[in-house]
Amino acid sequence: MVLALAAGGSIEESAQIAVDAARIAITKRGTAVVSFQELLQKVSLRDNARLSPISVTEACSPEIISRLTEQLGEERLRGKTIVFTNGVFDILHAGHVQFLRQAKELGDVLIVGVNSDRSTQRLKGKRHPINSERDRMALVAALDPVDHVVLFDEDIPTELIRALCPDIHVKGGDYTDEFLPEAESVREVGGRIVILPLAGSLSTTSVIKRIVSLATEERIEVKQ
C-alpha cells in the first residue's frame, strides 16, 4: 500500500492494490514475494470484471478528454514534453513495441490514440479489427512506454490533437509533413512532427496473412 501511495495512487486505489497483492501472496507457500507481472494480471482482471460495456460515445466523451487535458496541463507545468501518436494497434507485435519505445524517448509523457472499431472499419474494411477497441486499448495501456491511452472515433485524430495540444506528434512509415493528413492540426497547436521508420517488414497485415497461410496448410494436411 505504501508503494502504491508513493507512486501517486489514491488511498482507495492503494488499498485495493494492497488487497490484490495479499490475495496472491496467501496462495503461495511460506513467505512469498509477489511479482510485478502477477500483480498487474490481478489488477487487470479485477478492472475488466468491474467495467460494464461502454459505448464509443462514452469512451470518446468530452469529459474523458477534459480530464486528460487537465492532467497534461499539470505535466507541462512540471516542464514535461508531451508526445502523441495514434493507430489501430489491432494485433500487437514487436514492431509496435519498438515504435512506441522510440516515441517515448522523444519526450516525457506518451499518449496513444486508438481508433475505435467504427473508425477502423471505415479505414480498413468490415473484416477489421480482429480485436475489439476495449481489448486493443487494454493491450496498449499495458506496455511500459505508454502513459495514457484514449479512444477516438475520427478517421484522422485532428480534433483529438487540437484538444490535447501535444508538443510532438509521432508517425511511423514513409509519410512526410506535406502528406500527413493531421499535419495542419499539429501545426495549429504549436507541435512538431517526427516520422519514425517502421521496424523491418513486420505488420499486422503480415501477421494475419501468416495465420491464414498456416491455417490453410493445416487444412490441406488434414485432408491428405
LUMDONU-257825 format. One record per residue (C-alpha): residue in three letters; residue number from 0; x, y, z. Coordinates in Angstrom, 2 decimals. Each point is the difference from the previous one (the first is absolute). Layout:
<nodes>
('ALA', NUM, (X, Y, Z))
...
</nodes>
This chain:
<nodes>
('MET', 0, (0.00, 0.00, 0.00))
('VAL', 1, (2.85, 2.36, 0.84))
('LEU', 2, (1.62, -0.64, -3.40))
('ALA', 3, (-3.28, 0.72, -1.79))
('LEU', 4, (-0.46, 3.24, 1.95))
('ALA', 5, (3.59, 1.03, -0.76))
('ALA', 6, (-0.68, -0.62, -3.70))
('GLY', 7, (-2.87, 2.51, 0.08))
('GLY', 8, (-3.00, -2.26, 0.60))
('SER', 9, (-2.97, 1.10, 2.08))
('ILE', 10, (-0.68, -1.59, 3.39))
('GLU', 11, (-2.81, -2.08, -1.52))
('GLU', 12, (2.11, -1.18, -2.94))
('SER', 13, (3.00, -0.76, 2.18))
('ALA', 14, (-2.09, -1.98, 2.47))
('GLN', 15, (-1.53, -2.06, -2.80))
('ILE', 16, (3.45, -0.71, -1.51))
('ALA', 17, (1.23, -1.08, 3.43))
('VAL', 18, (-2.98, -2.35, 0.33))
('ASP', 19, (0.72, -1.44, -3.45))
('ALA', 20, (3.64, -0.60, 0.97))
('ALA', 21, (-1.07, -1.70, 3.23))
('ARG', 22, (-2.39, -2.28, -1.87))
('ILE', 23, (2.86, -1.14, -2.24))
('ALA', 24, (2.42, -0.46, 2.91))
('ILE', 25, (-2.30, -2.26, 2.04))
('THR', 26, (-0.31, -2.43, -2.91))
('LYS', 27, (3.74, -0.72, 0.29))
('ARG', 28, (1.83, -2.11, 2.55))
('GLY', 29, (2.05, 1.66, 2.72))
('THR', 30, (1.30, 3.56, -0.27))
('ALA', 31, (-0.71, 1.05, -3.58))
('VAL', 32, (0.91, 2.86, -2.31))
('VAL', 33, (-2.67, 1.33, -2.35))
('SER', 34, (1.43, 0.78, -3.43))
('PHE', 35, (-0.94, 3.06, -2.04))
('GLN', 36, (-1.48, -2.18, -2.74))
('GLU', 37, (-2.18, -1.94, 2.44))
('LEU', 38, (-1.33, 3.20, 1.53))
('LEU', 39, (-0.59, 1.62, -3.40))
('GLN', 40, (-1.99, -3.02, -1.13))
('LYS', 41, (-2.08, 0.01, 3.18))
('VAL', 42, (-0.78, 3.72, -0.26))
('SER', 43, (-0.86, -0.32, -3.70))
('LEU', 44, (-2.39, -2.89, 0.64))
('ARG', 45, (-1.67, 1.94, 2.82))
('ASP', 46, (-0.41, 3.12, -2.12))
('ASN', 47, (-1.35, -1.91, -2.98))
('ALA', 48, (-2.51, -1.79, 2.20))
('ARG', 49, (-1.11, 3.28, 1.54))
('LEU', 50, (-0.42, 1.93, -3.22))
('SER', 51, (-3.37, -0.22, -1.72))
('PRO', 52, (-0.26, 0.15, -3.79))
('ILE', 53, (0.72, 3.52, -1.21))
('SER', 54, (-1.13, 1.67, -3.19))
('VAL', 55, (2.27, 1.88, -2.38))
('THR', 56, (-1.80, 3.22, 0.91))
('GLU', 57, (0.83, -0.50, 3.69))
('ALA', 58, (3.61, -1.02, -0.66))
('CYS', 59, (0.56, 3.06, -2.20))
('SER', 60, (-1.99, 2.33, 2.25))
('PRO', 61, (1.03, 3.63, 0.56))
('GLU', 62, (0.25, -0.74, 3.74))
('ILE', 63, (2.75, -2.59, -0.53))
('ILE', 64, (1.90, 2.29, -2.37))
('SER', 65, (-0.42, 2.90, 2.43))
('ARG', 66, (1.45, -2.01, 2.91))
('LEU', 67, (2.95, -1.08, -2.11))
('THR', 68, (0.58, 3.56, -1.19))
('GLU', 69, (0.03, 1.17, 3.63))
('GLN', 70, (2.59, -2.65, 0.89))
('LEU', 71, (2.16, 1.03, -2.93))
('GLY', 72, (-0.17, 3.62, 1.13))
('GLU', 73, (1.47, -1.03, 3.34))
('GLU', 74, (2.74, -1.97, -1.78))
('ARG', 75, (0.90, 3.05, -2.09))
('LEU', 76, (0.32, 2.12, 3.13))
('ARG', 77, (2.66, -2.49, 1.12))
('GLY', 78, (1.86, 0.55, -3.25))
('LYS', 79, (-1.01, -3.33, -1.55))
('THR', 80, (-0.10, -0.52, -3.78))
('ILE', 81, (-3.24, -1.55, -1.29))
('VAL', 82, (0.27, -2.54, -2.83))
('PHE', 83, (-3.01, -1.28, -1.95))
('THR', 84, (-0.42, -2.79, -2.52))
('ASN', 85, (-2.96, -1.94, -1.33))
('GLY', 86, (-0.99, -3.16, -1.79))
('VAL', 87, (-2.25, -3.05, -0.07))
('PHE', 88, (2.43, -2.28, 1.90))
('ASP', 89, (-2.09, -3.03, -0.87))
('ILE', 90, (2.42, -2.92, 0.40))
('LEU', 91, (2.93, 1.23, 2.08))
('HIS', 92, (3.43, -1.12, -1.15))
('ALA', 93, (3.67, 0.89, 0.57))
('GLY', 94, (-0.18, 2.81, -2.54))
('HIS', 95, (-2.68, 1.77, 2.05))
('VAL', 96, (2.02, -0.34, 3.19))
('GLN', 97, (3.17, 1.36, -1.59))
('PHE', 98, (-1.90, 2.89, -1.57))
('LEU', 99, (-1.61, 0.99, 3.32))
('ARG', 100, (3.34, -0.24, 1.81))
('GLN', 101, (1.57, 2.34, -2.56))
('ALA', 102, (-2.96, 2.37, 0.30))
('LYS', 103, (0.31, 0.14, 3.80))
('GLU', 104, (3.72, 0.80, -0.29))
('LEU', 105, (-0.93, 3.26, -1.76))
('GLY', 106, (-1.66, 1.43, 3.11))
('ASP', 107, (-1.30, -0.71, 3.49))
('VAL', 108, (-3.69, -0.89, -0.33))
('LEU', 109, (-1.27, -2.26, -2.78))
('ILE', 110, (-3.67, 0.06, -1.00))
('VAL', 111, (-1.29, -2.59, -2.45))
('GLY', 112, (-3.21, 0.61, -1.93))
('VAL', 113, (-1.74, -3.24, -1.02))
('ASN', 114, (-2.49, -0.10, -2.87))
('SER', 115, (-3.46, -1.17, 1.04))
('ASP', 116, (-1.51, -3.10, -1.60))
('ARG', 117, (-2.20, 2.17, -2.22))
('SER', 118, (2.94, 2.14, -1.06))
('THR', 119, (2.09, -3.12, -0.74))
('GLN', 120, (-2.75, -1.47, -2.16))
('ARG', 121, (-0.25, 3.19, -2.03))
('LEU', 122, (3.76, 0.01, -0.55))
('LYS', 123, (0.70, -3.71, -0.50))
('GLY', 124, (-3.29, -1.67, -0.86))
('LYS', 125, (-2.72, -1.93, 1.84))
('ARG', 126, (2.26, -2.98, 0.78))
('HIS', 127, (2.05, 2.19, 2.30))
('PRO', 128, (0.91, 0.34, 2.77))
('ILE', 129, (0.82, -3.52, 1.19))
('ASN', 130, (-0.01, 1.14, 3.64))
('SER', 131, (-2.59, 2.31, 1.56))
('GLU', 132, (0.78, 3.61, 0.91))
('ARG', 133, (-0.11, -0.84, 3.71))
('ASP', 134, (2.52, -2.84, -0.39))
('ARG', 135, (2.26, 2.08, -2.24))
('MET', 136, (0.01, 2.86, 2.52))
('ALA', 137, (0.76, -2.38, 2.88))
('LEU', 138, (2.95, -1.56, -1.84))
('VAL', 139, (1.52, 3.34, -0.97))
('ALA', 140, (-0.49, 1.34, 3.55))
('ALA', 141, (1.93, -3.00, 1.39))
('LEU', 142, (3.15, 0.96, -1.91))
('ASP', 143, (2.66, 1.71, 2.13))
('PRO', 144, (0.67, 3.02, -2.28))
('VAL', 145, (-3.69, 1.01, -0.07))
('ASP', 146, (-1.32, 2.48, 2.57))
('HIS', 147, (-3.52, 0.67, -1.31))
('VAL', 148, (-2.30, -1.70, -2.51))
('VAL', 149, (-3.02, 1.74, -1.49))
('LEU', 150, (-2.59, -1.29, -2.47))
('PHE', 151, (-1.05, 2.16, -2.94))
('ASP', 152, (-2.74, -0.45, -2.60))
('GLU', 153, (1.43, 2.22, -2.74))
('ASP', 154, (1.81, -1.47, -2.98))
('ILE', 155, (2.77, 2.53, 0.61))
('PRO', 156, (0.55, 1.28, 3.58))
('THR', 157, (-0.07, 3.70, -0.90))
('GLU', 158, (-2.44, 1.04, 2.74))
('LEU', 159, (1.78, -2.14, 2.57))
('ILE', 160, (3.31, 1.66, -0.85))
('ARG', 161, (-1.60, 3.45, 0.31))
('ALA', 162, (-1.36, -0.97, 3.43))
('LEU', 163, (3.20, -1.57, 1.38))
('CYS', 164, (2.49, 2.44, -1.59))
('PRO', 165, (2.98, -2.41, -0.06))
('ASP', 166, (3.50, 1.42, -0.29))
('ILE', 167, (0.97, -2.83, -2.35))
('HIS', 168, (-2.16, -2.09, -2.33))
('VAL', 169, (1.64, -3.27, -1.04))
('LYS', 170, (-0.88, -2.02, -3.07))
('GLY', 171, (1.51, -3.17, -1.38))
('GLY', 172, (0.68, -0.78, -3.65))
('ASP', 173, (0.92, 1.96, -3.09))
('TYR', 174, (-2.15, 3.08, 0.63))
('THR', 175, (1.21, 3.55, -0.47))
('ASP', 176, (-1.44, 3.11, 1.64))
('GLU', 177, (-1.62, 1.00, -3.28))
('PHE', 178, (-1.90, -3.30, -0.38))
('LEU', 179, (-0.88, -0.62, 3.66))
('PRO', 180, (-3.78, 0.63, 0.32))
('GLU', 181, (0.19, 1.35, 3.56))
('ALA', 182, (3.07, 2.21, -0.62))
('GLU', 183, (-2.03, 3.21, -0.07))
('SER', 184, (-1.60, -0.65, 3.40))
('VAL', 185, (3.46, -0.76, 1.49))
('ARG', 186, (1.32, 3.33, -1.27))
('GLU', 187, (-3.10, 1.81, 1.31))
('VAL', 188, (0.81, -1.04, 3.59))
('GLY', 189, (3.70, 0.84, -0.36))
('GLY', 190, (1.23, -3.59, -0.14))
('ARG', 191, (2.58, -1.61, -2.22))
('ILE', 192, (-0.17, -3.22, -2.00))
('VAL', 193, (2.49, -2.86, 0.24))
('ILE', 194, (-0.13, -2.86, -2.51))
('LEU', 195, (1.52, -3.25, 1.25))
('PRO', 196, (0.97, -2.79, -2.41))
('LEU', 197, (-1.94, -3.23, 0.40))
('ALA', 198, (1.90, -2.93, 1.51))
('GLY', 199, (0.70, -2.49, -2.78))
('SER', 200, (-2.89, -1.48, -1.98))
('LEU', 201, (-2.11, -1.08, 2.97))
('SER', 202, (-3.57, 1.32, -0.03))
('THR', 203, (-3.46, -1.00, 1.17))
('THR', 204, (-0.92, -0.87, -3.58))
('SER', 205, (3.03, -2.28, -0.38))
('VAL', 206, (-0.85, -1.74, 3.29))
('ILE', 207, (-3.59, -0.62, -1.15))
('LYS', 208, (1.20, -1.31, -3.38))
('ARG', 209, (2.40, -2.37, 1.78))
('ILE', 210, (-2.80, -1.32, 2.24))
('VAL', 211, (-2.27, -0.57, -3.02))
('SER', 212, (2.83, -1.72, -1.86))
('LEU', 213, (0.73, -2.36, 2.89))
('ALA', 214, (-3.71, -0.78, 0.45))
('THR', 215, (-0.30, -0.79, -3.73))
('GLU', 216, (3.05, -2.29, 0.10))
('GLU', 217, (-1.44, -1.82, 3.03))
('ARG', 218, (-3.33, -0.59, -1.76))
('ILE', 219, (1.80, -1.40, -3.05))
('GLU', 220, (2.07, -2.35, 2.17))
('VAL', 221, (-3.11, -1.24, 1.80))
('LYS', 222, (-1.75, -0.73, -3.31))
('GLN', 223, (3.05, -1.91, -1.26))
</nodes>
